[in-house]
Structure formats: C-alpha cells, structure tokens
Amino acid sequence: VIVETDGCDAVLLVDELVGQQQVVVKSLETNFRRVPGLSGATVMGDGSVALILDVGHLVRMAGREGAMRL
C-alpha cells in the first residue's frame, strides 16, 4: 500500500486488503495509556473492534530506524 504523509511517500507491506469502510474513530486514551502507532479504535458492523493505525507515526518511526517490519 502506498501512503503519503508529511509530504513523503511510503510503502506499507500488508498481507491482505479486506475492504474499505467509513468508520467513527474512538480515542483509546480515555481508558488506556497512549500506544505509539495507534490512533484509536472503532466498532465494526459485526460488533468486533478494529484498531486504527497512526500511519504518519509508523512512517516517522521507520524513517528514524531505517526500513523495519511492523
């Protein structure tokens, strides 16, 4: 997956794209400590919880440490 963040292009290697949905992102900081690389969570239509990645943070981390596997 090619993403653009902070004016830079980056490539994220993923196993599979499941689909695309509009979701309401809920902050995790109310109930949990801050987790680097996560921006929140959402409840899917089937009731399962999906974590929302902070792609900008992940790209910045990879840029500092060189290419890395997450």
C-alpha positions as CSV (number, residue, x, y, z in Angstrom):
1,V,0.0,0.0,0.0
2,I,1.4,3.4,-0.9
3,V,0.7,6.2,1.5
4,E,1.5,9.9,1.6
5,T,2.2,11.5,5.0
6,D,4.0,14.7,5.9
7,G,4.8,15.3,2.2
8,C,6.6,12.0,1.8
9,D,5.5,8.8,0.1
10,A,5.9,5.5,1.9
11,V,5.1,1.9,1.2
12,L,3.5,-0.4,3.7
13,L,3.7,-4.1,3.2
14,V,0.3,-5.8,4.1
15,D,-0.8,-9.4,3.8
16,E,-4.3,-8.5,2.6
17,L,-6.7,-5.7,2.0
18,V,-10.1,-6.6,3.4
19,G,-12.1,-3.6,2.3
20,Q,-12.8,0.0,2.9
21,Q,-15.4,1.4,5.2
22,Q,-16.3,4.8,6.7
23,V,-16.0,4.4,10.5
24,V,-16.1,6.6,13.6
25,V,-12.7,6.6,15.3
26,K,-12.8,6.5,19.1
27,S,-9.8,7.6,21.1
28,L,-8.1,4.9,23.3
29,E,-6.6,7.4,25.7
30,T,-9.7,7.7,27.9
31,N,-9.3,4.1,29.1
32,F,-5.8,3.1,28.1
33,R,-2.3,4.6,28.0
34,R,-1.1,6.0,24.8
35,V,0.1,3.3,22.4
36,P,2.6,4.6,19.8
37,G,1.4,3.8,16.3
38,L,-2.3,3.5,17.2
39,S,-4.7,6.5,16.8
40,G,-7.8,4.8,18.1
41,A,-10.3,2.0,17.6
42,T,-13.7,1.5,16.0
43,V,-16.6,-0.9,16.5
44,M,-17.3,-2.7,13.2
45,G,-20.8,-3.6,12.0
46,D,-20.5,-7.2,13.3
47,G,-19.5,-5.9,16.8
48,S,-15.8,-6.7,16.5
49,V,-13.3,-4.0,17.5
50,A,-10.7,-2.8,14.9
51,L,-7.6,-0.9,15.8
52,I,-6.8,2.2,13.7
53,L,-3.2,2.7,12.8
54,D,-1.5,6.1,13.0
55,V,0.3,5.7,9.6
56,G,2.1,9.0,10.0
57,H,3.7,7.9,13.3
58,L,4.6,4.5,11.8
59,V,6.3,6.1,8.8
60,R,8.2,8.5,11.0
61,M,9.4,5.6,13.2
62,A,10.5,3.7,10.2
63,G,12.4,6.8,8.8
64,R,14.3,7.1,12.1
65,E,15.2,3.5,12.3
66,G,15.5,2.6,8.6
67,A,13.2,0.1,7.0
68,M,11.6,-2.0,9.6
69,R,9.0,-4.8,9.8
70,L,6.0,-3.9,11.9
